[in-house]
Amino acid sequence: MITTILIILPLVAAILVYFAGQRLAPTIAIASTLLEFAIALYAYFNFEVLAGWNYVLVKDWIPSLGISYNVGMDGISLILVILTSFLFPLILLSTLTSSVKDKPSFYALALVMQSALIGVFVAKDLFLFYIFWELALIPIYFICLMWGDENRKFVTFKFFIYTLFGSLIMLAAIIYLYSVAPEKSFALENIYLTKLTSQEQVWIFGGLFLAFGIKMPIFPFHTWQPETYTSAPMAGTMLLSGIMLKMGVYGVIRWILPVLPNALMEWGWLALLLSIIGIVYASIIAIKQSNFKTLIAYVSIAHVGLIGAGLFTNSVEGLQGVMVQMFAHGVNVIGILFVIQILFNRTGTLQINSMGGLRNQMPQLAVYFLILIMANIALPSTNGFVGEFLLFIGVFNYNPYLAALGGLTIILGAVYLLSTYQKVMLGEAKAEFNVVMDLSLLEKSILIPIVIAIFAFGLFPDIILDVTEPAINGILHAVNHSIPVAN
């Protein structure tokens, strides 16, 4: 029942929030996300690692079509549920530092999105996974459209077209898998037993990879991201970068690797190469960015490129690195975006070159900002180091030359992030910012948990690794000991 409670609680809270009015909506929404996080922690501390799938609930939904309400959590799912439930209260708390019009609608949409995201990570039925996948996209469309900047209509429409195209291709692949499955069922175990020819695997791999690659996004399916990140309200950008892009990574782990091992062996190198190209491409473009949110969009593409590369290494180190880095990226990017929001609230600008010398007026923020920068460039003892180290081991064992090329993300990341810090916090102070305030108690209450998470998962990565290891070994066993290809 725990898994179902995690799905239903945000939906119930969304209904309450929608009718609560402007004053009570934020309180109810934030309280519900804190309760959700407490339940997720209970699930973590009572999770039986060696048992495989925990908290499973199976109920027939449309038995004539083999569709069931089938949910549960293995180690991979659990970590993403923890990440989602940890970040949501921080994201909603961050909205209290700026004005939000029509609060009941905004918080209700955010909570519906949380429910759907949890559903994506716990669905053991492929059709149910698709339903939650689509449901997660609807709230963010409206959040971007209703609360975005003046370019929101065009940008949101572009985002909609990209994701709709990917979703339709994914649906076609899902239907085909169902049609050739041993039994007419969308259940995970049944899909995993499906025998496919090499040609069938390649076509399905192409369809699913396109859908998941757009969502992550991997080069060259990334072009919707920078504009959407820049145009969306800050909370929308946090939701997109901190959590939603993990849907695509999770989709690859859960539905491509164990189902399409032969296509992975044949075409995984191309997906890995595209990921590496994305790292270098995004990092070079990031150096030239002057808008803070656009910079973070390209930083995110670069980091996700490394995660994408690890996905296709067919190694324990690569996939463990993916899990650790997904968690680290979610925490770190939310922290950076919140710092940007604080700076925008104080200065009224997102232009990096318009700031300067703010350490004098905001010494506390300067410290938190520096910690976040160090985590993003993978300084040892931070969460970013563990994930990147494992990812590079995985990629190096796959191909040393690609690892060397991907390693540019560390060098270029230091260039654009340290340069940004210098322009914003160091140098000569601007006269117009002489009276800006340092951090408020509310702002510190958001940044402190993020900093704790940075060092906790950097110093004790086994918090994640021990939980995910059996599930990852199971995925790799399915890849390397696949059912013989049908004639």
N, C-alpha and C positions, 0 to 999 in steps of 0.2 A: 504493500500500500504506500510505502514511502515515495516511490517513484511517481505514483499517480498524484499524491498530495503535492509534490513539487510542481506538477503540471497544472493542477487545478487551482492551487492557492493564488497565483497571480491573476488568473481569470476572475475569480471571485472578488479579489481586491480591485480589479479594473472596473467591475460593475459598481462597487461601493464608491470608488473614487469619482466615477463619472457623475454620480448623483450627489456628491458630497459638497459641491460648491467650491469657490475659489480659495477660501480660507483653510478648509479641512483637507482638500485634495492632496497637497504635498505631504501632510502628516500621515495620512492613511497609507499613501503609496510607499513612503520610506519605511514606515513600520512594517508593512507587509514584506518588503524586500529583506529587512533585517530578520524577520521570522523565517523567511525562505532560506537565508544563509545559515541560520541556526539548525534548521532541519537538514540541510546539506551537510553540515559538520557532523551531525548525529549519524548520518548515513556513512560518512567517511570513517568515523571512529568505530563503527560497528560493522565495517565492511570485512568480509572474509576473502582475503586475496586469493587463496588457493582454490576457492570454490568456483571461480569463474564468474558467471553471471549471478548477481545478487539482486534482491528486491524485484523479482520477476512477477509480472501479472499478465495473464493471458485470458482474454475473453473474446468469443466470437463476435464479430461486428457485421460483416456481410458474408456469411458462410458460403453462399452460392458462388461467390467469386474468390473464395479463399483469402478474404481480408479479415484480419483480426486486430483487436486492440492488444498488442503484444509489446510490453515495455520492460526494461530492466537495465541494470548497470554492470558493466565490467570495469576494469581499472581505467581504461581509456575514457569511457563515458563519465565515470565518477569524477575524474580530474577536470573535465570540461564543465560538468555541472557545478563543481566547486568554484571554478573560475567565473562562471556566469553569475552565480549567486553572490560571490564576493564583490564583483565590480558593480552590480546594479545599484546597491544602496549608495555607493560612492558617486556614481553618475547622477543619481537623482538628488543627492545632497548638493552636488556641484551646481545644480540649477537654482538653488536658493541664493546663490551669490549674484544672480542677474535676474531681470524681470522676464517672466514667461506669461504671454497672453493665453487666455483660455486654458488655465491649468488643469481643470478636470479632463478635458480631451487629451491634452498632452500626456499626462501621467497614466491615463487609461490605456492609451496606445502603447506607451512604453511597457506597461505590465503585460498586455497581450503579447507583445514581442518577447518578453522574458519567458512566458509560458511556452510559446512556440519554439524558442531556442532550446529550452530544456527538452521539449518533445523531440527535436531533431537528434539530440545527443543520446536519448534513451530508447528510441524506437527500434524494435526488433522485427518489425514488419516493413518491407520495402515500400509498400503503398502508404502506410502510416507515416513513414519517414518523408515521403513526398508531400503529404498533406501538411505536416508541420513545416517543411521547407518553404512551401508557398505561403503558409500563414505567417511565417516570420518576416516575409518580404512586405506584406501589406502595411503594417504599422509604420515601417521606416519610410515607405513612399509618402505617406501622409505627413509624417513628422518633417521630412525634407520639404514637402510641397507647402505646408501651412506655416512653418516656422523658419524657413530658409531665407537667404538674402534675395536681392532683386533679380538675380539670375535663376532663381529656383525652378521656374516652370520648364525652361528648356533643359536644364541640367537633370531635373527629376525625370523628365520624359526620356532622355537618353539613358539614364540608369534603368528605367522601366523596360525599354526596348532590349537592352543588353540582357537583363536578368530574365525577361520573358522568353527570349530566344533560347537561352541556355536551359530554362525550365522545360520548354516544349521538347527540346532534343533529349533531355533526361527522361521525360515521360515516355517518349517513344522507345528508348532503351529499356526502361523498366517494363513496359508492356511486352516487349520481345522476350526479355528474360522470363517473365511469367509464362509466356506461351510455350517455352521449351523446358520449363522446370519439370522435375520428376513428378511432382504433384501440382495440381492447380492451386498454388498457395504462394503468397508473398512473404511467408515466414523466412527469417534470416537463415535458419538451418536448411530449409528447402532450396533457397537461392544458392547457398554455398555448395550444394550437391549437384547443381546443374552442370551437365556435360555440354560443352560448346566446342565447335570446331575452331581451328586457329583463325579462320576468316571471320567467323561470328564474334570471337573475342575481340578482334581488332576493331570491328565496327562499333561494338558496344563500348569498348574502351574509348574510342573517339567521341562518342556521344556523351558519356559520363564525364570524361576528362574536360570536355568543352564547358559543360555546366559548372563543374567544380572549379575549373580554372578561371572562369569569369568571376566567380564569387570570391576567390582567394585575394586578389587576382594575380595570375601569372602572365608574364609577357608572352604574347602581344595582346592579351585580353584585358588589359589594365586601363584602357583609355578613358573609361567612365569614372575611374576613381579620383584623380586629382580634382576635377571640377566638382564632383559630388561632395568630397571632403571639405572643399573650400566654401561651397554654397550652403551646405547643411548648417543648422544651428549647432552649437558646440556639443550639446548632449547627443545630437544625431551623429556627429562625427565620432564621438566616443563609442557609441553603440556599433557603428559600422566597423571601426578599426579595432576596438578592444575585443569584440565578441563575434560579430557576424562573419568576418572573414574566416573564422575558425570552422564555420560550417563546411566550407569547401575542403579544407584540410581533412576534417573528420570524414567527409564523404569519400575521399580517396582511400583513407585507411580502412573504413568499414565496408565499402561496396566495390572498390576497384581491385585492391591488392589481393584479397582472398578469392574473389570471383573470377578474375581475369588474369591469372598468373602467366599464361603463355603470351598474351598481348603485352603484359608488363615486361617480360624478357625481350620481346621483339621491339617495342617502341618506348620503353621506359627511358632509354638513353636520350630520346628526343625531348621528353618532358623535363628531364634533368638539365639538359642543355639550355632549354628555354628559360628555366629557372635561374641558371647561372647568368645568362644574358641579361635577364631582368635585374639581377643584383647590380651589375656594372652600369647598365643603362640608367637605372633609377638613381644610383649614387652620383653619377656624373651630373645628371639634371638637378639633383637636390642642391649641389654646390652653388648653382646659379639662382636659386629661388630667393625672393625677397619677402614673399607673403608667408607668414608663419604656418598657417594651416596647409598651404600647398606644399611647403617643405616637408611637413610631417606625412603628407600623402605619399611623397616619393620615398621618404625614409621607411614607411610601412611596406611599400612595394619591394624595396631592397631586402628588408628583413624577412618578408614572406617568401622572397625568392630563395633565400637560404633554407627556409623551412621546406619549400617545395622540392629543392634538390635532395634534402634528406629523405623525403618520402619515397624516392625511387632508387635508393641505394641498396635495397633488399638486405638491410643489416640491422642488427639489434641497436648498434650505436646510433645509426641514422634515425630510426624510429623513436628511440628514447630521446634523442636530441630534439626531434619534432615535438614531442609532448612537453618537454621542459621549456622549449623556446616558445611554444604557443602560450603557455602560462606566463612566461616572462614578458613576452611581447604585449600581451593583454594588460598586464599590470603597468608596465613602463610607459606604454603609449597613452594610457589614461592619465597617468601622472603628468606627462609632458603636455598633453592637451589642457589639463586643468591649470598648469602654470601659464599656458598661453591665454587662457580665459582670464586669469587674474591680471596678467599684464594688459590685456585689452580693457578690462574694467578700469584699470588705473590710468592708462594712457590714451585710450580711445582709438588705437591703431593696431593693425596686424602686420604692419610693415617693419621688418627687422631693422632696416637702416634708419628708421625714424626714432629708434630708442637709443639708449646709451647711458652708462654710468649709474644704472639703477641700483647697483649694490650699495651705494651710499644711503639711499632712502629705504631700501628693502633688503637689509642684510640677511634676515631669516629666509626670505624667498631665494636669495642667492645661494644659500647652502642647500636647500631642497632641490633647486634647479640643477646644481652641480652634481648632486647624487644621482639624479635622474639621467643626466648626460652620461655619467660614468657607467651606469647600468646599461644604457643603450649602446655604448661602444664596448660593452663586455669586459669591463674591468674585473680582474679576479676578486672573488668574494661576493660579487653581485650575481643576481639571478641570470643576467644575460651571458655571463661567462660560461656557466655549466652547459647551457643549451648549445651555444655556438661551438664549444669545444667538442661535444659529442657529434654535432652535425659535421664538423670538419673531419673528424676521424672517419665517419661513415662515407663522406664524399671522397676523401683521400684513398680509402681502401677500394673504392669503386674506380676512381681515375685521379691520379695525383695532379695531372695538368688542370683538370677542371677544379680541383680543390685549390690550386694556386690562383686560378682566375677568380674563384669565389672568394678567396681571402682578401681580395681588394675591398670587400665590404667593410672590413675592419679599418683599413687605412683611410678609405674615402669617408667612412662614417665619422672617424675622428676629425677629419678635415671640416666637414660641413657642420657637425654638432659643436665642436669646440670653437669654430669661427663664429657660429651663431651666439654662443654664450659670451664670447668676447664683445661682439657688437652690442648685445643687449645689456649686459651687466657691468662690463668694464669700460675703460676709456673715459672720456670727458662727459660729465653729467650735463644733460640738457636742461636749460633754465626752466622750461615749461613743466618739468617733472620734479621740481624741487620740493613739492609739498605732498607727493604721493605717500599713501599709507603702506606700512608693511602688512604682514599677514594678520588676518583676524582669527579669532578662536575657531570659527566654523571652517575656515580654509585650512588651518592646521589640523583639525580633526579629520580632514580628508587626506591630507598629504602624509600624516604620520602612519596610518595603516599601510599606505603604499610603500613607504620607506622600510617599514618593518618587513613587509613581504619581500622586498628586494634583497635584504640581507638574510632573512630566514631561509629562503629558497636557494640563495647563493651559497650559504654555509652548510645547509642541510638538504641537499637535493634529493636524498633518499625519501623525503616526504612524498615526492612524486614517483621516483624511479622504482621504489619497492612495490607500489600499487600497480603501476602500469606494466611491469616486466612480464608477468604471466600472460596477460592479454596480448602483448606484442609478440611474445614467443609463439602464441597460438596463431596469430596472423601470419608470421613468417613460416611456420610449419605448413600452413595451408598453401602458401606460395611455392615453397620448395618441394612439397610432397603432394602436388596437385593430382587430381584424378586424371588418368590418361586422356588425351584429347580424343574426342569422338571422330570416327572416320567419316 
